[in-house]
Amino acid sequence: MSTSVSATSTNGTTSIDVASIVSGLMTIANKPLDTLNTKITNDQAVISDFGILKSKLSAFQTALNAFETPGSYQNVSTAASNSSIVAASANTGAQLGRYSLNITQTAEASNISVSGFLTAKDAVTLGVNGFEVTIGAKTYFSNVPNVGSVSGVTTPALTSGTISDVNNWINAIAVNNGANISSNIVQQSAGQFALVISGTKTGITNSLGFAGLNGRSVVTTNNISTSSSVAYLNGAVDNSGNPVSINSTARDSLLTVNGLQFQRSSNSVNDVVNNVTFNIGSTGSGLVTVNQGTDNSSTLINNFITTYNAMLAQYKTMTANSRNSSSGTATGSIGSQSAALTLSFVDDIKNSIGQGALLGTNYISLATMGIDYQIDGTLKFNQTNYNQGISSGILSSLSQGVAVGGQVGSTRDLAKILTTALNPDGSISSYIKTENQDITNTQSKILTLKDQLKTLQSSYTQQYSALNTLLYNLSQTSNQLTSSLTAITNINASK
């Protein structure tokens, strides 16, 4: 392609538009750069499409897992005769039945308050070990730094200060060391403040005690026979100065379930009946019933169908081309045959579904569950077949476990196919990795090309600027010669 150079004459002076000429030349020179930028845009579109496909494939894997898991079909519900005494919740696979409970003691946490402070900044006298607080079998001393075992932050030593300093030290122990304790300062009335120390967990293993606060201390011991802690003001003849109130002591819950006795540190008891949690509210008796819940097999099957179709639709969009799609369909981001081969696992998925499902030692068609395979490769829910499956008891067998495609771990096992495809070293991740590397390489080429184009533009500018100067000088010389010739002509004419 040739580029013409045009010259204009202004007041007899010839010049060229250097900027326009260089711009035109650079437009041509930038074509390879435009191609590289387009390649990056296309690569990014491919990566985005693979990310969407991976997400939809993961959703299909989740739906398959629920479809194949026996417990998914063991839907349960609970009912309580008196939920204020004891309520319950149950997870899939809970043991059905009636459970008679008698609650003789609820679990509680410790709560101790020290009052008689005029302000929240009242100075306090600490003991030899500073302020001591005991949570269960662990005692913390404020006169030495406490190395944070949870946050990694060390709580500084406290040997003197105010009631606010003590409050802050206690809460720092909770945050930095994970101690089951909290503290706050409350105003009772004008000029009356109290320090309230509370356990954050119930049970005798979380009982509280303290010492070294204006001569006040509370000692706590555990009474195994009553499953409760006993707290008392240590060595005090009276409770004047800074009165201490032991508002509650830590204790365990005591209950019987169908005649069996249990002691637990919490009011939420989840280890007595499999997959059932009893939530204790108060003492008394109550009946909890765990029943078979609503059949959710239709939901599980439809989720399987919907997520599969969504995955397949994304695959078709990505691989669309003139050979496999109707006229007018946009070519997919990997519409070439070689790129489409990287998604061969989709064919494996189709073949696995076509194989049916292994129920026990027998293969059954997915159609018997209400899953129809369409000509276009999609799945469709068949209500009639589903109802027949319910009547014949086939679907109830799903609660025994089923493997779509074949035996677990076999080459036709759908779960294995999906796991392999979604593996960090699987085909999807590998393709994304390849595309990212291709983008990196292309970006490197772009940087090199930009440097070359910058040099080329500078060269063009110099060349055409020099040409412009030359034309200007020639124009000036021409004008001078013309003037000289005119003068000579005029001189000769006057003779």
C-alpha positions in Angstrom: 0.0 0.0 0.0 1.4 3.4 -1.0 0.9 6.6 0.9 0.7 9.8 -1.1 2.3 13.0 0.0 0.3 16.2 -0.7 1.6 19.7 -0.6 -0.1 22.9 -0.2 0.9 26.4 -1.1 0.4 29.4 1.2 1.6 32.8 0.0 3.8 31.0 -2.5 5.3 28.7 0.2 4.9 25.0 -0.2 4.4 22.7 2.9 3.0 19.3 3.8 0.8 18.2 6.7 3.3 16.1 8.6 1.0 15.1 11.5 -1.7 13.8 9.2 0.7 11.8 7.1 2.4 10.2 10.1 -1.0 9.5 11.6 -2.1 7.7 8.4 1.1 5.7 8.3 0.8 4.7 12.0 -2.7 3.6 11.5 -1.4 1.0 9.0 1.6 0.2 11.3 -0.7 -0.4 14.3 -2.7 -3.2 12.6 -0.6 -6.0 14.2 -1.1 -4.3 17.6 -4.8 -4.2 17.0 -4.7 -7.9 16.2 -2.9 -8.7 19.4 -5.3 -6.6 21.5 -8.2 -8.4 19.8 -6.6 -11.8 20.7 -6.4 -10.8 24.4 -10.0 -9.8 24.3 -10.9 -13.2 22.8 -8.8 -15.0 25.4 -10.5 -13.1 28.2 -13.9 -14.1 26.8 -12.8 -17.7 26.8 -11.6 -17.6 30.4 -14.9 -15.9 31.4 -16.9 -18.6 29.6 -14.9 -21.4 31.3 -15.4 -19.8 34.6 -19.2 -19.8 34.1 -19.0 -23.4 32.9 -17.0 -24.4 35.9 -19.6 -22.7 38.2 -22.5 -24.5 36.5 -20.7 -27.8 36.6 -20.1 -27.3 40.3 -23.8 -26.6 40.8 -24.6 -29.8 38.9 -22.1 -31.7 41.1 -23.9 -30.4 44.2 -27.3 -31.5 42.9 -25.9 -34.9 41.9 -24.4 -35.4 45.4 -27.8 -34.7 47.0 -29.5 -36.9 44.5 -27.2 -39.9 45.2 -26.9 -39.4 49.0 -29.3 -41.7 50.9 -29.8 -39.2 53.7 -31.2 -36.6 51.3 -34.4 -38.6 51.1 -34.7 -39.1 54.9 -36.4 -35.8 55.4 -37.6 -35.4 59.0 -39.7 -33.0 61.1 -40.0 -32.5 64.9 -42.8 -31.6 67.3 -42.6 -30.7 71.0 -45.4 -31.0 73.6 -44.1 -28.0 75.5 -41.4 -26.0 73.6 -40.9 -23.7 76.6 -39.4 -26.7 78.4 -37.7 -28.4 75.6 -37.8 -28.0 71.8 -35.9 -29.9 69.2 -34.5 -29.7 65.7 -33.5 -32.6 63.5 -31.2 -33.0 60.5 -31.5 -35.3 57.6 -31.2 -38.9 58.7 -32.4 -38.4 62.2 -33.7 -41.4 64.1 -37.5 -41.4 64.0 -39.4 -41.9 67.3 -40.9 -40.4 70.4 -38.6 -39.1 73.1 -39.8 -38.4 76.6 -37.6 -35.8 78.4 -37.5 -34.7 82.0 -35.4 -31.6 82.8 -34.3 -31.4 86.4 -31.7 -28.7 86.0 -30.8 -26.2 83.3 -27.2 -25.2 82.4 -26.2 -21.8 83.6 -23.2 -19.5 83.4 -21.5 -17.6 86.2 -22.4 -14.0 86.9 -20.7 -11.9 89.6 -20.9 -8.2 90.3 -18.8 -5.8 92.5 -20.5 -2.5 93.4 -19.8 0.5 95.5 -17.8 2.5 93.0 -18.5 6.3 92.7 -17.2 6.5 89.1 -16.1 4.3 86.3 -12.6 5.6 86.9 -12.3 4.9 90.6 -8.8 3.8 91.6 -8.6 0.2 92.9 -6.1 -1.7 95.0 -4.9 -4.9 93.5 -3.4 -7.9 95.2 0.1 -9.4 95.3 -0.6 -11.1 91.9 -2.5 -8.2 90.6 -6.1 -9.0 89.7 -6.7 -12.7 89.5 -9.5 -14.3 87.5 -10.2 -18.0 87.3 -12.3 -19.6 84.5 -12.7 -23.3 85.2 -9.3 -24.8 85.9 -7.3 -21.8 84.4 -6.2 -18.7 86.4 -4.9 -15.5 84.8 -2.8 -13.0 86.8 -2.7 -9.4 85.8 0.8 -8.7 87.2 2.4 -10.6 84.4 1.9 -10.2 80.6 -0.5 -12.9 79.3 0.7 -14.2 76.0 -2.3 -14.4 73.6 -2.9 -18.0 72.6 -5.8 -17.0 70.2 -5.1 -13.6 68.7 -1.3 -13.7 69.2 -1.5 -10.4 70.9 -0.1 -10.3 74.5 -2.2 -8.6 77.2 0.1 -6.2 79.1 0.6 -6.5 82.8 -1.6 -4.6 85.1 -0.4 -3.9 88.7 -2.4 -0.8 89.5 -5.1 1.4 88.0 -8.8 2.0 88.0 -11.9 -0.1 87.8 -12.0 0.6 84.1 -8.4 -0.7 83.7 -9.5 -4.0 85.4 -12.6 -4.1 83.1 -10.4 -3.7 80.0 -7.9 -6.3 81.2 -10.6 -8.9 81.6 -12.0 -8.3 78.1 -8.5 -8.4 76.7 -8.0 -11.8 78.2 -11.2 -12.9 76.5 -10.1 -11.6 73.1 -6.4 -12.5 73.2 -6.6 -15.9 75.1 -10.1 -17.1 74.2 -11.1 -17.1 77.8 -14.9 -17.7 78.3 -15.5 -14.5 80.1 -16.8 -11.0 79.6 -16.9 -7.8 81.7 -18.6 -4.5 81.7 -19.2 -1.5 83.9 -22.8 -0.5 84.6 -24.2 2.6 86.2 -26.8 1.8 88.8 -27.7 5.3 89.7 -26.0 8.7 90.1 -22.6 8.1 91.7 -23.1 4.3 91.8 -21.2 2.0 89.5 -20.6 -1.7 89.4 -18.3 -4.1 87.7 -20.1 -7.1 86.3 -18.1 -10.2 85.4 -19.9 -13.0 83.4 -19.1 -16.3 82.0 -19.8 -16.6 78.3 -20.4 -20.4 78.4 -22.5 -22.5 80.6 -21.4 -25.5 82.6 -19.3 -26.2 85.7 -16.1 -26.4 83.6 -16.6 -22.6 83.0 -17.2 -21.5 86.6 -15.8 -18.1 87.6 -13.9 -16.8 90.6 -11.6 -13.8 91.2 -9.3 -12.3 93.8 -7.3 -9.1 94.4 -9.8 -6.3 93.9 -10.0 -3.9 96.9 -9.6 -7.0 99.2 -12.6 -8.7 97.6 -12.4 -12.3 96.3 -14.8 -15.0 95.3 -13.8 -18.7 95.4 -15.6 -21.2 93.3 -15.6 -25.0 93.7 -17.5 -27.6 91.8 -20.1 -29.9 93.5 -20.0 -33.1 91.5 -23.1 -34.5 93.2 -25.3 -31.5 92.1 -23.4 -30.8 88.9 -23.2 -27.2 90.0 -20.4 -24.8 91.1 -20.5 -23.2 94.6 -19.2 -19.7 94.9 -18.6 -17.8 98.2 -17.0 -14.6 99.3 -13.6 -15.7 100.6 -12.6 -14.7 104.2 -15.0 -11.8 104.5 -16.7 -11.1 107.8 -19.0 -8.6 106.1 -19.7 -7.5 102.6 -19.2 -3.8 103.0 -17.0 -1.3 101.1 -17.4 -2.9 97.7 -20.3 -5.4 98.1 -20.0 -8.6 96.0 -23.1 -10.2 94.6 -22.9 -13.8 93.3 -25.9 -13.6 90.9 -25.5 -17.0 89.4 -23.1 -19.9 89.5 -22.1 -22.1 86.7 -23.9 -25.5 86.4 -24.6 -28.3 84.0 -28.0 -29.4 82.7 -29.5 -32.6 84.1 -32.0 -34.5 82.0 -33.4 -37.9 81.3 -34.3 -39.0 77.8 -36.6 -42.1 77.7 -35.5 -42.9 81.2 -31.7 -42.6 80.6 -29.9 -39.9 82.7 -27.6 -37.3 81.1 -25.4 -34.4 82.3 -24.3 -31.8 79.8 -22.6 -28.5 80.0 -25.0 -26.8 77.6 -28.7 -26.4 77.2 -28.3 -27.5 73.6 -27.9 -31.2 73.7 -27.0 -32.8 70.3 -25.2 -36.0 71.2 -28.0 -38.1 72.8 -30.0 -39.0 69.7 -28.3 -39.1 66.3 -29.0 -36.0 64.2 -31.4 -34.6 66.8 -30.7 -31.5 69.0 -32.7 -30.9 72.2 -32.9 -27.2 73.2 -33.7 -26.9 76.9 -35.7 -23.9 78.1 -36.6 -24.7 81.7 -37.2 -27.5 84.1 -40.1 -29.8 83.6 -41.2 -32.7 81.4 -41.8 -32.7 77.7 -42.3 -35.0 74.7 -40.4 -34.6 71.5 -41.5 -36.5 68.4 -39.3 -37.0 65.3 -41.4 -37.8 62.3 -40.9 -38.6 58.6 -41.0 -35.3 56.8 -42.4 -34.4 53.4 -41.1 -36.4 50.5 -38.6 -34.2 48.7 -37.5 -36.6 46.0 -39.3 -34.5 43.3 -37.2 -31.5 44.3 -34.0 -33.5 44.3 -34.7 -34.8 40.8 -35.7 -31.5 39.4 -32.6 -29.9 40.8 -30.6 -32.6 39.0 -32.4 -31.8 35.7 -32.1 -28.0 36.0 -28.4 -27.9 36.9 -27.6 -30.4 34.2 -29.5 -28.4 31.5 -27.8 -25.1 32.7 -24.4 -26.7 32.3 -25.2 -28.1 28.9 -26.6 -24.7 27.7 -23.3 -23.0 28.6 -21.3 -25.7 26.8 -23.4 -25.3 23.7 -23.0 -21.5 23.7 -19.2 -21.9 24.0 -18.8 -24.5 21.3 -21.4 -23.1 18.8 -20.3 -22.9 15.1 -21.7 -23.2 11.6 -21.5 -27.0 11.8 -23.4 -27.7 15.0 -25.8 -24.8 15.3 -28.6 -23.2 13.4 -28.0 -20.4 11.0 -27.6 -17.0 12.7 -26.2 -18.5 15.9 -23.2 -16.6 17.1 -19.9 -18.5 17.0 -18.9 -19.6 20.5 -15.7 -18.6 22.2 -14.2 -22.0 21.5 -16.3 -22.8 18.4 -13.4 -24.5 16.6 -13.3 -28.3 16.7 -9.8 -28.5 18.3 -10.9 -26.3 21.2 -14.1 -28.1 21.7 -12.2 -31.4 22.1 -10.9 -30.1 25.4 -14.5 -30.5 26.7 -14.8 -34.1 25.9 -15.9 -34.8 29.5 -19.3 -33.4 28.5 -19.8 -36.4 26.2 -18.7 -38.6 29.2 -21.4 -37.0 31.3 -24.0 -37.7 28.6 -22.9 -41.3 28.2 -23.0 -41.8 32.0 -26.6 -40.4 32.2 -27.6 -42.6 29.3 -26.2 -45.6 31.2 -28.9 -45.1 34.0 -28.3 -45.6 37.7 -27.0 -48.4 39.8 -29.4 -49.2 42.6 -27.9 -51.9 44.7 -26.7 -54.5 42.1 -29.3 -53.6 39.5 -29.3 -50.9 36.8 -32.4 -48.8 36.3 -33.2 -46.2 33.7 -33.5 -42.6 34.9 -36.8 -42.5 33.0 -38.3 -44.7 35.8 -37.6 -41.8 38.1 -39.2 -39.2 35.8 -36.0 -38.1 34.0 -36.5 -38.1 30.2 -33.5 -37.6 27.8 -34.4 -35.2 25.0 -33.2 -35.3 21.4 -31.3 -32.0 21.9 -29.4 -33.6 24.8 -31.3 -31.9 27.6 -33.3 -33.6 30.4 -37.0 -33.1 31.1 -39.1 -34.0 34.1 -41.8 -36.6 33.3 -44.5 -36.3 36.0 -46.3 -39.4 34.8 -43.3 -41.6 35.1 -42.4 -40.0 38.4 -45.8 -40.8 39.8 -45.5 -44.4 38.6 -42.1 -44.7 40.2 -43.6 -43.5 43.5 -46.3 -46.1 43.2 -44.0 -48.9 42.4 -41.6 -48.1 45.2 -38.6 -47.5 43.0 -38.0 -43.9 44.2 -38.3 -45.0 47.9 -35.3 -47.2 47.1 -33.3 -44.1 46.5 -32.9 -43.7 50.2 -30.7 -46.8 50.1 -28.2 -45.0 47.8 -27.8 -44.8 44.1 -24.9 -44.2 41.7 -25.6 -42.5 38.3 -23.7 -44.1 35.5 -22.4 -47.2 37.3 -20.4 -48.5 40.2 -18.8 -45.8 42.4 -15.2 -45.1 41.1 -15.8 -46.7 37.7 -15.1 -44.8 34.4 -18.9 -44.4 34.0 -19.5 -43.1 37.5 -20.9 -39.6 37.0 -19.7 -38.4 40.3 -16.1 -39.4 39.4 -16.4 -37.7 36.0 -17.5 -34.4 37.6 -14.8 -34.6 40.2 -12.1 -35.2 37.6 -13.4 -32.3 35.4 -13.5 -29.9 38.4 -10.1 -31.0 39.8 -7.5 -28.2 40.1 -5.5 -30.2 37.6 -8.6 -31.1 35.5 -9.3 -30.1 31.9 -11.2 -26.8 32.8 -8.5 -25.5 35.1 -5.8 -26.6 32.6 -7.5 -24.7 29.7 -7.9 -21.6 31.9 -4.2 -21.8 32.8 -3.3 -22.1 29.2 -5.4 -19.1 28.2 -3.9 -17.0 31.0 -0.4 -17.9 29.9 -1.3 -17.0 26.3 -2.5 -13.6 27.5 0.8 -13.1 29.4 2.8 -13.9 26.3 0.6 -11.7 24.1 1.0 -8.8 26.5 4.8 -9.2 26.3 4.6 -9.0 22.5 2.4 -5.9 22.8 5.0 -4.2 24.9 7.8 -5.0 22.5 5.7 -3.9 19.5 4.7 -0.6 21.2 8.4 0.2 21.6 9.0 -0.6 17.9 6.0 1.5 16.9 7.2 4.4 19.0 10.6 4.3 17.3 8.8 4.0 13.9 6.6 7.0 14.6 9.6 9.0 15.6 11.4 8.0 12.4 8.4 8.9 10.2 8.1 12.3 12.0 11.8 13.0 11.4 11.6 12.0 7.7 8.5 14.0 6.8 9.6 17.0 8.8 12.9 16.9 6.9 10.9 16.6 3.6 8.8 19.5 4.7 11.9 21.6 5.3 13.3 20.6 2.0 10.1 21.6 0.1 10.1 24.9 2.0 13.7 25.6 1.0 13.0 24.6 -2.6 9.9 26.8 -2.6 11.9 29.8 -1.3 14.6 29.2 -3.9 12.0 29.0 -6.6 10.4 32.2 -5.5 13.8 34.0 -5.4 14.6 32.7 -8.9 11.2 33.8 -10.1 11.7 37.3 -8.7 15.2 37.5 -10.2 13.9 36.5 -13.7 11.1 39.0 -13.4 13.5 41.7 -12.5 15.8 40.9 -15.5 12.8 40.8 -17.8 11.7 44.2 -16.5 15.2 45.7 -17.0 15.4 44.4 -20.5 11.9 45.7 -21.3 12.9 49.2 -20.2 15.8 49.5 -22.7 
